[in-house]
């Protein structure tokens, strides 16, 4: 008996995936969109991205230090929150606004509810809505004096579609349009999405059902015009929201059936907000409202335990 | 401290209707968009509360126990109608700012709560003092919340510019969510400073409770219910 038997409780097979890996993969996946935003809108965007991430990490550190909790800034979740929030900002925003949003996201939405894994809605999106309600003028100002090209002016494509103007689909796909820093380029976002799908960080279920529902909804209620539907899908924050924000582990259902319900709910809400809401965009509100429904969705879609399938609950 | 001033101290600090008992949160959250609105709402409620406590206490041996709630509501509703008309006549700006929340004073749980738990069991004069204490506690709480929200959401207090004009108002604080933020932060501060609060049971002394202290576990009524 030279070798000791190693006794431990289950599970005996462990995956190498950790919170750190996942968070850094999400960060890497957002780099193309961020880089495109900086290239198109200029250096203020870079400043916004860096300072928002710094504000998130710093406020997490200070809060956990003050509350004598374990310091969790190394797991990258605060960085992801900061990045998502920054990419949701208009390019010419004064930097203190996203920084304030970062503090709100981390302290109010995440830490007050118990930290990573306990927040009931996506911190970055909650912060974005906080800022939208607080500084609506500055948050809806998409006039950019970017160095990338010179034809960027006021209205975003969604606002243009709404007022009946036609938009150039090619510009939408490449991203030569006004909008928030990270949402403009469909190609850059899809590169990141494919990276996450290949690394199995996210499953395609929620994003595809979400985007599909929006497309069907807008096709049915928006006048049976495929070109219009395509423009709607490629503009605004839909692609960004579907792949990067709706798939957040903490605030989306874990059951497969629940994810289907969640995706459909997101799609319906987004469609309703876009068609009949006061503002042309509705992705953020759709996602945080659906986040609130996740506990209910999970309760009704909970799979039966092994051996109890046939019985009534 | 004699028993009259004790009632006032009790209402303002020890059993503050908002910060300790967490009663009447609907008007608290809805009308405190500015300090002046909070003050107006607080004083209107105080007027009703003092008069209602006094009258109900006088009538406490006349009102049959089984219909005491309708009886109390009739008294309160008459008083609220008076206040409603007075406000409309003399301070129309406050009247229009408070809107539906003036008639809703009728169903304010602080007023019914004090009528039930204090005025029905005590003499008229001390009941009126209890009303003054609770009313002032309510007024101070509303004014504090209103002042914070106005300061952050508009940069002013009582309409006077306090913060420099370069300050960008955070308008969410004068919208509904801001009320929750401010109330929860103030309550968190209470707990931190060990002041009496709804969740800070240690600050409550057992056996001194006349109304609801918010601390249900150590409530005198809790033991009563068990005994029955």
Interface residues (C-beta under 8 A of the other chain):
Chain A: X100 X108 X130 X133 X134 X135 X136 X138
Chain B: X168 X169 X170 X171 X172 X173 X175 X177 X181
